Amino acid sequence: MEKDKLKDKGQLPEEDMAMLMKCQEEVARLMKEKEDMVRLLKEKEDMVRLLKEKEDMVRLLKEKDDMVDLKKGKVEETQQIVDEEKYRLLKEKDDTIVTLKKEKQEMVRSLKEKEDMVSLLMAKEDMVDLKKVMVEERQRIIDEGNDRLLKEKDDTIFRFTKEKEEMVRLLKEKEDIIRLMKENGDVVRSIQKEDMVNSENGSIKDKKQTTDDGNDRLISEKNTIVVRLTEEKEEMIRLLKEKEDTIRLMKEKEDIFMSSKEKEDNKADLKKGTVGNIKQSTDEDTDTSTKEKGDIIRLMKENEDYNNTIMKLKLDLEALKSLHEENCKLLESKKEDIIKLLADKEDNASMILQLKQDSLTKENEDILRLMKEKEDGNSIIVKVKLEMEALRSSYEEACKLLESKEEDVVRLLADKEDNASVILQLGQELEATKRLHETHSQQLETRASQVKEELEHRIKEVELMLEDSIKRKREFEEVSKSRIQFWEQKGIVVNQFVGLQVQNIQDLRLCSVSVRHEILNCQKRWLEELAGLGQNLKVVTNAAEKYHAALEENRKLFNEIQELKGNIRVYCRIRPFQPGEDEGSNSVEYIGDNGELILTNPTKQKEGGKNFTFNKVFGPTTTQDMVFKDIQPLIRSVLDGYNVCIFAYGQTGSGKTYTMMGPEKATEKEWGVNYRALNDLFNISHARRDMITYELTVQMIEIYNEQIRDLLGGGGAQKKYPFVCPNWLHRIVVCVCFLYVLC
Ligand SMILES: Nc1ncnc2c1ncn2[C@@H]1O[C@H](COP(=O)(O)OP(=O)(O)OP(=O)(O)O)[C@@H](O)[C@H]1O
């Protein structure tokens, strides 16, 4: 029909028609080949199914193997339980050993504590030794003080001896003076004898008598002084003796200290020797402390004695002082007397001179002699005077010495007081240390008793623990024996079970061998079948290659046809009149089969119609399916990689939306081009899903007033071009174009 129509219209040449026919025949052939291919594909699917069945068989075999493995695992589990039980028993043994070791460590620790206690005791003893050293140091200081005192005493003794010598010398001088005075007396007596012989001048005799009396008085006074000096000398000797006694006492004191030191050393040695036995040492300490107490009391007594002697010495010194003062007073009075005597002597001398002048005569020579004698006496008196002055100076010096001695004695007394205070302090310290030592020894005793008790208690505890551990060990041995028996029985049962399992395993092995044989047979069969399938597949692949080649050829031919039809096609669809529209105002005069269209203006029919030519004109009766059938090849060419653009163009209400989408609530029959195109494409992609995977996307745009709007985008009608177009969209672009003509 179409051929005839073409012939009638004379639009297509015969060659083209022949080509088209050939193409149609070729297409039919290809369709047949396609059917063959579909059949082959079905066979292929069967092969795949068989392969799946084979896989299931393999899976079953694997499951069987797993079962065998599970049984093996069970046997291993029982073995593992036995091993675990053994391991637990061994662990318990190890734990008991560890506890015993810990107990041992505890014992060692307690022993170490004991050792520490002993070391502490040693340290305390060292402290006591240190205190002793301190005491010794103090004693040394005291000894040094004593030595110093002794030296001072020696010095004082030396001074006293010197003074003694001085005194002796003075006494000698005094004796000389006395001797001279006696001689003077003799001289005076001879003068008196001469006077008696002459008895001329009585006044001279009286005067001589007075001088004699003065001389006698002086002699008596000198004698008294000498007596006093001798007394003082004796007193000094007594003091020296007392000093010697004090020195002796000091030496005794030193000896006592030395003995106490030796005792302390002995004590230290004893302590060192008795470190292990604390009680004994404490007893010794108490003994020594009592001895020390006795020594201290004795020393205190000695100290008191010393104090008494010092007091006595003080009193003696005071007495000596008073004596010295008296002596000094006497010396002063003597001085005055001597001065008086000298004055008398001068008077006598003047008297003698007068007598000399008076006598003039006879006794001139005697008088001269007497005068000479008197001059001699005067010179002797002068000498005596000088001696007296010397004596006075010596007395002053002696007084000074006494004063210095007093100071020394005071200093010595102060030192003694200091020493006494030091001794008291030492005594107090000794008492304090003794008390401390006693308290410390008591503490040590209590501590030792406590430690002893603790140790006894610990020893008891350890003994109990040892007994417990022995009991536990026995119990553990019993339990282990019973457990070993139990586990031996269990082992027998397990061995029996294992034997059964081994038999089962052997059976399973046999089964598995048979299954393996079956599998090998199956594999052989499958290999044979696969070889057959491979051959078939080769055939299929050859056929598929041919099919692909045919498809390629078909596509080429189809595209050639499309090109021949025209790459740009313009269709016209004329919609039917809608209800309410005037059918009389129809402007379509003629619709040709080859796209001819003649339109006339109903108001100006005289002017004639206007001719239009399209690729095709769809009349008002044309259905949606008919329109899509014409467009379908173009849409399918998209799947071959061609870009296709279809768009609808026309005035408002001309039917663009109807053609592209369909009416509102459209049925499948009323679907527009878009729905149908997508449905067709989805069907093809589904049919070819095993070979090709298609990705389909849709984009709907509207061009209105020269502006492009994305109809499916989020922005809706508001979103204007250029909107973002994803890359993948460029692979397949479906654009439906239509030219509409409103009838
Ligand atoms: N071929 C047809 N058969 C039956 N009814 C049709 C056909 N074409 C269009 N119509 C009807 O004509 C009316 C207008 O059509 P449509 O809305 O598709 O026009 P339009 O060109 O899309 O208008 P606009 O540009 O204003 O959107 C609609 O009621 C539609 O149902």
PDBQT file of the ligand as one rigid body, heavy atoms in Angstrom, charges set to zero:
ROOT
HETATM    1  N1  LIG A 801      -5.591  15.085  20.143  1.00  0.00    +0.000 N 
HETATM    2  C1  LIG A 801      -6.454  15.475  21.087  1.00  0.00    +0.000 A 
HETATM    3  N2  LIG A 801      -7.565  14.722  21.349  1.00  0.00    +0.000 NA
HETATM    4  C2  LIG A 801      -8.424  15.122  22.260  1.00  0.00    +0.000 A 
HETATM    5  N3  LIG A 801      -8.326  16.282  23.018  1.00  0.00    +0.000 NA
HETATM    6  C3  LIG A 801      -7.257  17.039  22.798  1.00  0.00    +0.000 A 
HETATM    7  C4  LIG A 801      -6.262  16.698  21.818  1.00  0.00    +0.000 A 
HETATM    8  N4  LIG A 801      -5.322  17.680  21.833  1.00  0.00    +0.000 NA
HETATM    9  C5  LIG A 801      -5.673  18.571  22.725  1.00  0.00    +0.000 A 
HETATM   10  N5  LIG A 801      -6.826  18.212  23.299  1.00  0.00    +0.000 N 
HETATM   11  C6  LIG A 801      -7.458  18.974  24.337  1.00  0.00    +0.000 C 
HETATM   12  O1  LIG A 801      -7.327  20.340  24.033  1.00  0.00    +0.000 OA
HETATM   13  C7  LIG A 801      -7.160  21.123  25.190  1.00  0.00    +0.000 C 
HETATM   14  C8  LIG A 801      -5.914  21.957  25.127  1.00  0.00    +0.000 C 
HETATM   15  O2  LIG A 801      -4.838  21.165  25.007  1.00  0.00    +0.000 OA
HETATM   16  P1  LIG A 801      -3.442  21.356  25.754  1.00  0.00    +0.000 P 
HETATM   17  O3  LIG A 801      -3.697  21.813  27.150  1.00  0.00    +0.000 OA
HETATM   18  O4  LIG A 801      -2.651  20.180  25.575  1.00  0.00    +0.000 OA
HETATM   19  O5  LIG A 801      -2.898  22.581  24.961  1.00  0.00    +0.000 OA
HETATM   20  P2  LIG A 801      -1.510  23.283  25.133  1.00  0.00    +0.000 P 
HETATM   21  O6  LIG A 801      -0.936  23.545  23.822  1.00  0.00    +0.000 OA
HETATM   22  O7  LIG A 801      -0.683  22.467  26.019  1.00  0.00    +0.000 OA
HETATM   23  O8  LIG A 801      -1.902  24.656  25.857  1.00  0.00    +0.000 OA
HETATM   24  P3  LIG A 801      -0.906  25.543  26.684  1.00  0.00    +0.000 P 
HETATM   25  O9  LIG A 801       0.144  25.982  25.791  1.00  0.00    +0.000 OA
HETATM   26  O10 LIG A 801      -1.819  26.655  27.098  1.00  0.00    +0.000 OA
HETATM   27  O11 LIG A 801      -0.485  24.708  27.784  1.00  0.00    +0.000 OA
HETATM   28  C9  LIG A 801      -7.115  20.147  26.325  1.00  0.00    +0.000 C 
HETATM   29  O12 LIG A 801      -8.380  20.097  26.983  1.00  0.00    +0.000 OA
HETATM   30  C10 LIG A 801      -6.854  18.828  25.657  1.00  0.00    +0.000 C 
HETATM   31  O13 LIG A 801      -7.546  17.766  26.346  1.00  0.00    +0.000 OA
ENDROOT
TORSDOF 0
